[in-house]
Amino acid sequence: MDSERDARLRRLLVATVEVAPAPRRRPTRRVLAAGLAAFVLAGGLTGGAVAAMARVGDGPSESVMRSAVEASAGPFEKVLGPSYFFDGSSPSSLRIDRAPDGADRLRVSLDCGPGGRATLTLDGQMLESGDCGGVTMVKTSTASSHTLSVTPDTGAGYVLFAVWVKSLAAPPSAQSKRDVEDGHITRPEYENAYSRYAGCMAGLGYPVEPLWVGAAVLGPNPTPEGLSSGASELCYNREFFDVDRVWQLAHER
């Protein structure tokens, strides 16, 4: 079981989607694009992640799924409350209770057997359709219950798992605070802040693209793994968010 779990951990990808209006920071233009790309890729790159799941009951257990999510959360998130689990091959739904205190988003995992395709919805709004697999991070209401529904397109078995998590925010670094003290960001300060973000990502094991020399707006472009681990959000908030916000406000057209 340990080897199977290790294999699952290597295949987990995460994307962040919003299914209800929620206050959020003002991201860079390329952050928006990167988040959308990661969501699209999550379906295609991780479909059939549980390759050995040929029939109902062959997929990972609830405890293995929870361990995988807890391991991928690392220092960036905390798993809270009970988990929700279904292993089957026919259309089904899971009722997700309101979030425990402190939780701010929902992690949802849908894995199918070989060739499996399915449609996943939350309260009637589609999260994923097509080749299924991987983990989706959902920002939705924490004050009410929700319904996760799966409609498989084939008879292949699938595993549906969900759990509430709390994101662990990172405060801005001392240098980032100094950069924005005067309300003005110079080009060197802007580029240095991006370099610190890139250095933070590399230090956590998720290198990003080098600086776009000459680009009017610099945007982090993390890999799906960098998004899934929470490293990008942590490094962005710590080194680049405040600087990027001031810069973009001054250069809006």
Backbone bond lengths (Angstrom), bond angles and torsions (degrees), N, CA, C in turn:
res aa  C-N    CA-C-N  psi(-1)  N-CA   C-N-CA  omega(-1)  CA-C   N-CA-C  phi
1 M - - - 1.464 - - 1.514 111.74 -
2 D 1.306 117.36 -33.86 1.455 119.43 -179.92 1.524 111.49 -63.49
3 S 1.357 117.43 -41.68 1.452 119.00 -179.33 1.521 111.10 -66.02
4 E 1.315 117.19 -38.39 1.473 120.51 177.25 1.519 110.28 -63.22
5 R 1.326 116.84 -41.99 1.461 120.69 179.50 1.525 110.45 -64.31
6 D 1.325 117.31 -42.84 1.454 120.37 178.68 1.522 110.66 -60.15
7 A 1.324 116.21 -39.77 1.459 119.45 178.81 1.516 110.84 -63.72
8 R 1.330 117.28 -39.59 1.471 120.75 178.73 1.522 110.82 -63.50
9 L 1.313 116.20 -41.94 1.460 119.24 -177.30 1.518 111.43 -61.13
10 R 1.303 116.95 -36.42 1.456 119.98 -179.00 1.517 111.98 -70.82
11 R 1.328 116.17 -19.97 1.464 119.32 -175.50 1.518 113.95 -98.90
12 L 1.317 117.26 -7.07 1.458 119.28 -175.71 1.516 111.69 -69.23
13 L 1.319 116.56 129.22 1.453 122.84 171.74 1.521 106.93 -123.66
14 V 1.323 116.31 151.89 1.451 119.75 -178.51 1.511 109.46 -131.75
15 A 1.304 115.93 143.56 1.454 120.36 169.55 1.505 107.68 -129.78
16 T 1.324 117.61 159.92 1.447 121.94 178.13 1.515 108.97 -113.91
17 V 1.316 116.71 127.68 1.448 121.41 176.33 1.507 108.51 -130.55
18 E 1.320 116.27 158.01 1.450 121.17 176.55 1.513 108.63 -115.10
19 V 1.321 116.83 128.14 1.457 120.43 178.04 1.510 111.47 -112.88
20 A 1.308 117.78 3.78 1.461 122.85 174.98 1.511 107.39 -154.21
21 P 1.343 117.74 148.33 1.461 119.00 178.72 1.515 110.96 -56.62
22 A 1.326 115.11 135.41 1.465 119.75 179.70 1.509 108.44 -149.96
23 P 1.354 117.72 140.01 1.469 119.23 177.02 1.514 109.82 -60.14
24 R 1.317 116.79 137.72 1.452 119.54 178.00 1.511 108.90 -153.79
25 R 1.328 115.32 163.61 1.445 119.95 -179.82 1.521 109.75 -68.88
26 R 1.310 116.71 163.00 1.459 122.49 176.49 1.515 108.67 -85.01
27 P 1.339 118.08 105.09 1.463 119.38 -175.56 1.519 111.42 -82.85
28 T 1.317 115.93 164.22 1.452 119.75 174.64 1.517 108.81 -70.43
29 R 1.323 115.79 164.80 1.451 119.99 -178.60 1.523 111.77 -61.28
30 R 1.333 116.29 -39.40 1.455 118.58 -177.49 1.518 112.01 -79.76
31 V 1.327 118.29 -19.52 1.463 119.39 173.15 1.515 109.01 -64.35
32 L 1.330 116.60 -43.00 1.459 120.20 178.32 1.527 110.24 -59.56
33 A 1.333 116.64 -45.91 1.448 120.49 -178.93 1.517 111.34 -64.94
34 A 1.335 115.97 -40.44 1.463 119.59 -178.88 1.514 111.10 -66.06
35 G 1.334 116.64 -39.86 1.456 119.40 178.99 1.512 111.99 -63.59
36 L 1.355 116.53 -41.82 1.451 120.32 178.74 1.515 110.82 -66.02
37 A 1.344 116.67 -42.55 1.456 120.25 -179.79 1.514 110.95 -61.58
38 A 1.326 116.70 -40.46 1.464 119.88 -179.18 1.519 110.57 -65.08
39 F 1.341 116.56 -36.68 1.463 119.84 179.40 1.518 110.12 -65.89
40 V 1.349 117.05 -42.26 1.453 120.10 179.23 1.522 110.88 -66.12
41 L 1.343 116.08 -43.09 1.454 119.94 -178.07 1.515 112.70 -66.64
42 A 1.334 116.66 -29.67 1.456 119.47 -175.61 1.512 111.36 -58.02
43 G 1.347 116.93 -37.25 1.448 119.54 179.75 1.513 112.36 -70.15
44 G 1.350 117.19 -40.87 1.446 120.11 -174.27 1.513 114.40 -80.99
45 L 1.314 117.86 -35.30 1.453 120.56 -173.28 1.511 113.22 -85.72
46 T 1.330 117.17 -20.04 1.460 117.55 -176.26 1.516 112.48 -116.91
47 G 1.324 117.92 6.38 1.451 119.45 177.67 1.516 110.16 -57.75
48 G 1.351 116.66 137.18 1.447 120.15 -179.50 1.498 113.44 69.08
49 A 1.343 116.64 29.40 1.465 119.39 -178.05 1.515 111.32 -60.38
50 V 1.327 116.11 -33.32 1.468 119.37 176.87 1.522 107.17 -93.07
51 A 1.319 115.85 77.18 1.454 121.61 -170.64 1.520 113.14 -62.62
52 A 1.319 117.25 -26.88 1.457 120.05 -176.19 1.522 112.79 -84.72
53 M 1.343 117.30 -1.77 1.462 119.93 -175.12 1.522 109.39 -81.67
54 A 1.317 117.68 90.27 1.455 121.90 -177.23 1.520 112.49 -92.76
55 R 1.308 118.28 -21.00 1.454 121.11 -178.89 1.517 108.69 -152.06
56 V 1.315 115.52 167.79 1.456 120.69 -178.83 1.526 109.81 -56.80
57 G 1.318 116.00 135.49 1.456 120.55 179.53 1.514 113.54 96.06
58 D 1.357 117.04 -12.17 1.456 119.93 -179.02 1.526 112.71 -87.08
59 G 1.324 117.72 -11.48 1.455 121.30 -177.63 1.516 111.74 -76.09
60 P 1.327 116.41 174.18 1.465 120.47 178.79 1.512 111.22 -64.89
61 S 1.301 116.23 150.96 1.453 121.15 -179.24 1.525 110.77 -77.38
62 E 1.333 115.70 170.13 1.462 120.17 178.48 1.522 110.87 -60.38
63 S 1.333 117.69 -40.56 1.461 120.29 -178.24 1.524 111.31 -65.82
64 V 1.352 117.47 -36.73 1.458 121.03 177.83 1.521 110.24 -67.81
65 M 1.336 116.62 -42.34 1.465 120.42 178.91 1.523 110.62 -61.74
66 R 1.330 116.38 -43.69 1.463 119.39 -179.75 1.528 110.63 -64.85
67 S 1.328 116.57 -40.96 1.464 119.98 178.67 1.520 110.75 -62.63
68 A 1.340 117.18 -37.39 1.456 120.78 179.16 1.524 110.95 -64.57
69 V 1.324 116.67 -43.75 1.461 120.57 179.32 1.518 110.35 -65.65
70 E 1.322 117.47 -43.58 1.458 120.66 179.78 1.525 110.67 -62.49
71 A 1.336 117.07 -38.85 1.453 120.45 -179.91 1.526 111.06 -68.32
72 S 1.345 117.30 -40.36 1.460 119.79 -179.03 1.519 111.95 -73.08
73 A 1.339 117.46 -22.95 1.466 120.59 179.18 1.518 111.07 -67.02
74 G 1.325 117.14 -34.40 1.456 121.19 177.66 1.519 111.97 52.85
75 P 1.355 116.65 -138.85 1.464 119.96 -178.37 1.518 113.56 -86.87
76 F 1.354 117.25 5.73 1.450 120.18 -171.42 1.525 113.68 -101.21
77 E 1.310 116.75 -17.50 1.463 120.93 -178.37 1.518 110.40 -143.62
78 K 1.318 114.61 160.44 1.458 120.72 175.66 1.516 108.33 -127.92
79 V 1.326 116.58 125.70 1.456 121.64 178.85 1.521 108.89 -78.35
80 L 1.339 116.40 130.05 1.458 121.53 -175.65 1.529 111.14 -126.63
81 G 1.315 115.60 145.92 1.455 120.72 172.43 1.512 113.96 73.75
82 P 1.340 115.66 -173.29 1.465 120.65 -178.40 1.521 110.93 -75.29
83 S 1.316 115.97 162.74 1.459 120.99 174.19 1.523 109.49 -103.61
84 Y 1.324 115.35 162.68 1.466 122.38 -177.44 1.518 107.78 -125.38
85 F 1.335 117.12 133.51 1.461 120.93 -166.18 1.523 110.64 -146.16
86 F 1.360 115.21 140.04 1.462 120.58 172.58 1.515 109.08 -147.66
87 D 1.327 116.58 135.37 1.457 123.92 178.58 1.522 107.11 -124.59
88 G 1.337 117.81 111.42 1.454 119.52 -176.65 1.508 112.68 -164.28
89 S 1.345 116.96 -166.87 1.460 121.54 -179.72 1.522 112.28 -137.97
90 S 1.325 118.27 -3.04 1.459 121.97 -179.95 1.524 109.52 -111.60
91 P 1.333 118.44 165.46 1.466 120.45 178.12 1.523 111.20 -55.99
92 S 1.321 116.32 137.49 1.465 119.56 -178.16 1.520 109.82 -154.94
93 S 1.332 115.19 169.62 1.460 121.40 179.60 1.519 109.54 -138.35
94 L 1.318 115.67 150.03 1.452 122.73 172.97 1.518 108.31 -117.90
95 R 1.314 116.99 131.93 1.460 120.50 173.64 1.524 108.02 -90.37
96 I 1.323 115.66 121.43 1.455 121.63 -179.32 1.526 108.31 -101.17
97 D 1.315 117.06 118.01 1.462 120.55 179.47 1.526 110.94 -66.54
98 R 1.331 116.02 160.87 1.459 120.14 177.63 1.521 109.47 -55.04
99 A 1.307 115.54 153.58 1.462 120.96 -173.09 1.522 112.18 -66.75
100 P 1.323 117.31 144.65 1.465 120.04 171.96 1.523 109.75 -68.15
101 D 1.311 116.71 161.72 1.470 121.29 -179.13 1.534 110.57 -54.07
102 G 1.326 115.37 131.98 1.451 120.87 176.42 1.513 114.99 96.11
103 A 1.326 118.10 -22.56 1.466 120.90 -178.75 1.529 109.98 -71.31
104 D 1.328 116.72 144.47 1.468 119.18 -179.64 1.521 113.64 -132.19
105 R 1.325 118.48 -1.77 1.449 120.52 177.07 1.520 110.54 -159.46
106 L 1.313 115.31 166.35 1.456 121.95 -175.26 1.521 109.06 -117.46
107 R 1.330 116.41 130.26 1.463 120.68 172.83 1.520 108.00 -97.62
108 V 1.322 115.49 128.84 1.462 121.27 -178.90 1.520 108.86 -124.65
109 S 1.329 116.67 131.43 1.459 121.49 178.36 1.518 109.28 -122.73
110 L 1.337 116.00 128.90 1.460 122.16 175.30 1.517 108.61 -128.49
111 D 1.317 117.27 118.48 1.460 122.44 178.50 1.515 109.55 -125.81
112 C 1.346 115.73 135.97 1.459 121.79 -179.82 1.521 110.94 -114.28
113 G 1.313 115.02 163.03 1.450 121.02 172.59 1.517 110.40 -72.88
114 P 1.330 118.26 179.48 1.474 122.41 -177.35 1.529 111.45 -53.67
115 G 1.331 115.41 129.19 1.454 120.40 178.06 1.514 114.47 74.96
116 G 1.311 116.60 3.08 1.460 119.86 -176.46 1.520 112.47 -70.15
117 R 1.310 116.16 140.58 1.454 123.53 174.93 1.523 107.64 -134.32
118 A 1.314 116.28 146.95 1.460 119.15 -177.10 1.521 110.18 -159.28
119 T 1.316 115.55 163.18 1.458 123.07 173.09 1.521 108.04 -114.04
120 L 1.332 115.54 128.60 1.459 122.32 -178.99 1.521 108.70 -114.57
121 T 1.323 117.35 128.29 1.464 121.25 178.77 1.522 110.42 -128.71
122 L 1.319 115.24 153.82 1.459 122.49 173.41 1.524 106.93 -123.02
123 D 1.327 116.27 116.15 1.465 121.82 -177.49 1.526 110.92 52.31
124 G 1.330 116.37 38.25 1.453 121.22 176.76 1.510 115.32 86.32
125 Q 1.324 118.37 -6.34 1.460 121.91 179.39 1.526 109.86 -101.04
126 M 1.319 116.15 129.19 1.459 120.53 -172.80 1.526 112.19 -69.84
127 L 1.309 115.74 133.39 1.457 122.63 173.42 1.512 111.39 -103.04
128 E 1.326 116.42 -35.20 1.460 120.50 -175.66 1.512 109.30 -158.96
129 S 1.335 115.96 144.14 1.456 120.98 176.21 1.512 108.68 -148.77
130 G 1.322 116.53 133.21 1.462 120.52 -179.38 1.512 110.41 119.06
131 D 1.342 115.71 -147.74 1.461 120.05 177.26 1.519 107.79 -60.12
132 C 1.300 117.47 123.73 1.464 118.57 -173.08 1.516 111.00 -104.54
133 G 1.304 113.89 152.81 1.452 120.26 177.79 1.505 110.81 155.66
134 G 1.314 116.30 148.82 1.446 120.88 176.94 1.513 112.94 99.16
135 V 1.315 114.41 -172.56 1.455 121.39 -174.42 1.514 109.42 -121.13
136 T 1.317 116.41 137.29 1.455 122.61 177.35 1.523 108.81 -116.09
137 M 1.320 116.57 133.29 1.456 121.27 176.59 1.528 108.21 -95.66
138 V 1.310 117.65 123.44 1.452 121.84 -175.08 1.517 110.22 -116.61
139 K 1.331 116.26 124.58 1.459 121.54 173.03 1.523 106.96 -97.83
140 T 1.299 116.85 111.90 1.447 121.78 -176.30 1.519 109.19 -146.04
141 S 1.309 117.48 -179.53 1.455 120.94 -178.29 1.528 110.98 -61.37
142 T 1.317 115.58 131.38 1.470 120.01 177.19 1.523 111.54 -96.94
143 A 1.334 116.63 -3.55 1.471 120.66 -174.63 1.519 112.76 -96.47
144 S 1.320 117.82 0.25 1.460 120.52 -178.30 1.521 109.90 -138.37
145 S 1.318 115.22 166.49 1.458 120.10 176.45 1.533 108.92 -81.54
146 H 1.326 116.04 164.48 1.462 121.30 -178.76 1.522 109.23 -139.62
147 T 1.338 114.82 165.37 1.458 120.75 177.76 1.519 110.20 -126.37
148 L 1.314 116.11 118.95 1.461 122.99 173.61 1.523 108.24 -95.62
149 S 1.325 116.93 128.51 1.459 120.74 -178.51 1.518 110.50 -127.50
150 V 1.333 115.55 141.03 1.460 122.20 177.96 1.519 109.19 -124.17
151 T 1.331 115.19 130.90 1.460 121.55 173.23 1.522 107.77 -121.30
152 P 1.342 117.56 103.58 1.469 119.28 -178.61 1.527 110.69 -75.89
153 D 1.341 116.12 144.98 1.464 120.97 177.67 1.516 111.93 -88.67
154 T 1.299 116.78 -16.56 1.466 121.54 179.60 1.513 108.59 -128.75
155 G 1.323 116.12 177.25 1.457 120.01 -179.88 1.512 113.89 -86.96
156 A 1.327 117.25 4.83 1.463 120.18 -178.66 1.522 110.10 -66.21
157 G 1.312 116.14 146.99 1.455 119.91 178.37 1.513 112.04 -69.83
158 Y 1.322 116.09 159.08 1.462 120.81 177.54 1.515 109.08 -146.63
159 V 1.330 115.01 161.30 1.459 122.59 176.80 1.521 107.87 -125.05
160 L 1.325 115.71 128.27 1.465 122.07 177.80 1.525 108.10 -115.78
161 F 1.327 115.75 131.29 1.462 120.84 -177.28 1.515 108.99 -140.14
162 A 1.331 117.25 142.32 1.466 121.13 177.13 1.516 109.80 -147.87
163 V 1.341 115.88 150.44 1.457 121.19 176.63 1.526 108.03 -159.23
164 W 1.325 116.74 145.19 1.461 121.33 175.92 1.521 109.88 -78.66
165 V 1.340 116.06 144.61 1.455 120.81 177.45 1.524 109.82 -135.49
166 K 1.313 115.42 161.38 1.463 122.89 174.94 1.520 108.28 -116.02
167 S 1.335 116.80 126.21 1.459 119.90 177.25 1.520 109.54 -80.25
168 L 1.314 115.88 137.12 1.459 121.49 -178.73 1.526 108.37 -99.48
169 A 1.311 116.66 100.90 1.461 122.01 -174.32 1.527 110.92 -69.41
170 A 1.329 114.64 149.87 1.460 120.88 177.54 1.523 109.18 -108.32
171 P 1.330 119.13 129.21 1.466 120.95 177.84 1.521 110.23 -72.46
172 P 1.334 118.15 156.50 1.464 120.31 177.66 1.519 111.23 -64.06
173 S 1.319 115.56 148.38 1.459 120.61 179.76 1.519 109.80 -71.85
174 A 1.337 115.66 165.58 1.464 120.58 179.46 1.526 110.88 -60.90
175 Q 1.332 117.38 -39.50 1.457 120.57 -179.52 1.521 111.01 -67.07
176 S 1.321 116.49 -40.16 1.463 120.05 178.06 1.525 110.76 -61.98
177 K 1.323 116.99 -40.41 1.471 120.67 177.52 1.519 110.84 -63.01
178 R 1.347 116.77 -42.57 1.465 120.09 -179.83 1.529 111.16 -64.31
179 D 1.329 116.26 -37.89 1.459 120.29 -177.45 1.528 112.44 -61.73
180 V 1.331 117.14 -35.00 1.466 119.62 -173.98 1.527 113.10 -99.20
181 E 1.328 117.45 2.31 1.465 120.31 -176.31 1.521 112.73 -57.51
182 D 1.341 117.25 -39.11 1.461 119.46 -176.76 1.520 112.77 -90.85
183 G 1.341 117.25 4.41 1.455 120.61 178.41 1.515 114.48 73.30
184 H 1.312 117.78 10.43 1.463 122.01 -178.76 1.524 109.35 -135.06
185 I 1.332 116.19 136.06 1.457 121.52 179.61 1.526 109.14 -117.74
186 T 1.331 116.32 122.70 1.453 120.73 175.52 1.526 109.53 -82.42
187 R 1.322 115.58 163.42 1.462 119.32 178.47 1.538 111.61 -59.16
188 P 1.332 119.19 -45.28 1.474 118.25 177.23 1.529 112.53 -59.54
189 E 1.344 117.69 -40.34 1.467 120.32 178.20 1.528 110.36 -62.53
190 Y 1.330 116.00 -39.58 1.461 121.22 -179.77 1.529 110.83 -64.15
191 E 1.324 116.10 -47.56 1.462 119.95 -179.77 1.527 111.61 -66.81
192 N 1.319 116.87 -38.16 1.465 119.84 178.62 1.519 111.22 -65.25
193 A 1.336 116.69 -37.33 1.459 119.82 178.48 1.523 110.70 -64.28
194 Y 1.335 116.42 -41.32 1.463 119.00 176.48 1.524 110.77 -63.42
195 S 1.319 116.37 -39.94 1.464 119.89 178.88 1.527 110.78 -62.91
196 R 1.342 116.45 -37.31 1.474 118.57 177.46 1.522 110.56 -66.91
197 Y 1.340 116.23 -39.56 1.475 119.66 175.60 1.529 110.10 -59.35
198 A 1.337 116.38 -47.57 1.460 120.33 -179.63 1.528 111.17 -63.04
199 G 1.323 116.60 -38.36 1.462 119.93 177.94 1.513 111.79 -66.06
200 C 1.329 116.31 -39.40 1.460 120.76 177.11 1.522 110.37 -61.53
201 M 1.334 117.15 -44.11 1.464 121.56 179.49 1.527 111.16 -64.06
202 A 1.329 115.87 -44.14 1.465 119.29 179.95 1.522 110.77 -63.39
203 G 1.337 116.20 -38.07 1.457 120.40 179.69 1.515 112.86 -64.98
204 L 1.327 116.45 -27.17 1.460 120.84 178.20 1.520 112.50 -91.26
205 G 1.338 115.86 -0.46 1.459 119.55 176.99 1.511 115.20 93.38
206 Y 1.353 117.89 16.69 1.462 121.43 -178.44 1.538 109.41 -131.29
207 P 1.329 118.93 70.94 1.464 120.71 -177.46 1.520 112.13 -60.52
208 V 1.332 115.90 148.83 1.463 122.46 179.77 1.526 109.03 -118.96
209 E 1.324 115.69 176.63 1.454 120.37 179.60 1.522 110.74 -62.14
210 P 1.328 117.48 149.39 1.477 119.92 176.89 1.521 110.96 -68.85
211 L 1.301 115.59 171.81 1.453 122.72 -178.79 1.523 111.68 -56.40
212 W 1.337 116.18 138.49 1.459 121.45 175.01 1.527 108.02 -86.67
213 V 1.295 117.43 90.72 1.461 120.78 -178.11 1.530 109.40 -63.40
214 G 1.327 116.46 127.69 1.453 121.39 178.75 1.508 114.87 90.18
215 A 1.310 119.00 -12.57 1.458 120.68 179.17 1.524 109.54 -71.02
216 A 1.334 116.14 138.02 1.466 119.79 -179.47 1.521 111.25 -66.70
217 V 1.336 116.01 -38.53 1.463 121.28 -179.87 1.514 108.75 -125.25
218 L 1.312 116.99 127.20 1.457 122.45 178.51 1.518 108.49 -95.29
219 G 1.320 116.70 135.26 1.456 119.48 -179.00 1.501 111.88 -132.39
220 P 1.327 118.55 129.45 1.453 120.12 174.90 1.526 110.40 -58.76
221 N 1.301 116.97 139.21 1.462 121.67 178.81 1.522 108.44 -130.24
222 P 1.332 117.50 70.67 1.461 120.33 -175.91 1.519 111.80 -70.75
223 T 1.313 115.72 156.55 1.455 121.58 173.56 1.520 108.86 -71.81
224 P 1.346 117.93 162.31 1.467 119.28 175.04 1.529 112.27 -54.52
225 E 1.348 116.26 -36.62 1.467 119.27 178.54 1.521 111.23 -66.18
226 G 1.333 116.46 -37.17 1.455 120.05 177.33 1.506 112.35 -64.51
227 L 1.336 115.99 -35.36 1.460 120.30 175.28 1.520 110.88 -70.72
228 S 1.341 115.34 -44.41 1.462 119.37 -174.12 1.513 112.67 -63.02
229 S 1.320 116.40 -34.35 1.460 120.25 -176.67 1.522 112.33 -76.82
230 G 1.333 117.00 -18.29 1.459 120.49 -173.47 1.512 112.82 88.80
231 A 1.351 117.16 -2.13 1.458 120.98 -177.38 1.526 111.77 -62.88
232 S 1.333 116.90 -40.89 1.461 119.81 -177.17 1.518 111.44 -62.79
233 E 1.324 117.04 -44.85 1.466 119.82 179.53 1.522 110.73 -63.66
234 L 1.335 116.52 -41.88 1.452 119.89 -179.90 1.523 110.85 -62.60
235 C 1.352 117.16 -50.16 1.467 120.51 -176.71 1.519 111.57 -68.75
236 Y 1.322 117.09 -36.70 1.463 120.62 179.18 1.524 110.50 -63.91
237 N 1.335 116.25 -47.05 1.469 119.49 179.65 1.523 111.18 -64.51
238 R 1.306 117.07 -36.25 1.467 121.18 -175.15 1.529 112.08 -74.26
239 E 1.335 117.14 -43.02 1.459 119.68 -168.22 1.530 115.71 -115.36
240 F 1.330 118.48 -22.12 1.455 117.81 -167.60 1.526 115.45 -127.07
241 F 1.313 118.69 -25.55 1.459 120.62 -171.53 1.528 112.88 -58.82
242 D 1.337 117.98 -55.32 1.470 120.53 -176.14 1.527 111.07 -62.00
243 V 1.335 116.35 -43.79 1.470 120.71 179.65 1.526 110.13 -64.00
244 D 1.316 116.81 -45.29 1.461 122.32 -178.99 1.529 111.02 -62.79
245 R 1.319 116.71 -39.85 1.477 120.88 -179.70 1.525 110.73 -62.70
246 V 1.333 117.44 -47.29 1.458 120.82 179.71 1.526 110.71 -63.93
247 W 1.332 116.26 -42.22 1.468 120.27 -179.59 1.533 110.94 -62.55
248 Q 1.322 117.06 -47.86 1.456 119.71 -176.61 1.522 112.43 -67.40
249 L 1.306 116.86 -36.32 1.463 119.23 176.92 1.538 111.33 -62.61
250 A 1.344 115.21 -35.08 1.475 119.66 -179.61 1.532 112.40 -78.85
251 H 1.332 117.49 -16.45 1.458 119.85 -176.05 1.534 112.91 -119.66
252 E 1.308 117.00 18.51 1.460 119.98 174.67 1.519 109.57 -69.79
253 R 1.307 113.91 146.13 1.479 119.53 178.71 1.528 109.71 -113.04
